[in-house]
Amino acid sequence: MSGGKTISLEFFPPREEAARDKLAQAARELVARRPAYVSVTYGAGGSTRSGTADTVELMQSLGMDTAPHLSCIGSSRAELLEILDGYRAQGIRRIVALRGDLPSGMGRYPGEVHYANELVSLIREHSGDWFHIEVAAYPEVHPQAAGAAKDLDHFVGKVEAGANGAITQYFFNADSYFDFVDRVRARGVDIPIVPGIMPITNHKQLARFSKMCGAEIPRWLEWRLMDFGEDRASLRAFGADFVADLSQRLLDQGAPGLHFYTLNNAEATLAVWDKLNVG
């Protein structure tokens, strides 16, 4: 990408045959644009472990630098090390290291490694510098954090444990990203912090995702999306313009790149990507 800016993409493991076909088609369309790398999610408590491995293999078969997500909740140290050794044997050089979500119905954190900074430390202890480690960042504060200052402390702890870069939760207010980066830099942390970008294609789905992850939909934007009702085509067109404007502002004002949450949908991501001045 021009000016050193990078575009990366996230996919999730499909659960059904039709969804696998859709993923493969979307991946082929998007990979043709030569993103810097792609990441593949890992379900709560490792619930999509086999699907993650299959999707990683698909992405590698398409020639992509592939970064599996690895979450520590619900896994023993031995299980985590087994996964790391398997990825190393596959030639994987990048990992997205996360605490992960609790499996449904569990009231406490199972497993031997409970937090993302502990997982980063474990990876470094076991694999040295083999893996480039990305971690999560929350410009609007993690929904389970005790406060903004505590959340920043947790982020800095992940970097001190050995993280190379960070991908943010998606957001629709650019100022939240710039404020977060300023506070991180004031703590002496200089790793790249790449904004996570969520295309807007479905208001109800977006509202549900945002409630779960603590991402704020600004009130004016919520009302605009509601006004489209069942006019999906107009909503998608408006959403592509809005997210492209947000993304371009982020790039123009210093973001090192963009990480698209594709939801295995090439059309929505390309509708934004095509509007960007990224070379």
DAMO-V28260 format. One record per helix or strand. SS is the DSSP state (~ for helix, > for strand). FROM is the first residue (numbers start at 0). TO is the last residue. Records with the same first field share a line. If there is no record, write none. Layout:
# DAMO-V28260
SS: FROM-TO ; FROM-TO
This chain:
# DAMO-V28260
~: 1-3 ; 16-30 ; 43-45 ; 48-60 ; 76-88 ; 115-126 ; 147-160 ; 173-185 ; 202-212 ; 218-226 ; 231-251 ; 265-272
>: 5-10 ; 36-39 ; 65-70 ; 93-97 ; 131-136 ; 164-169 ; 191-197 ; 256-260
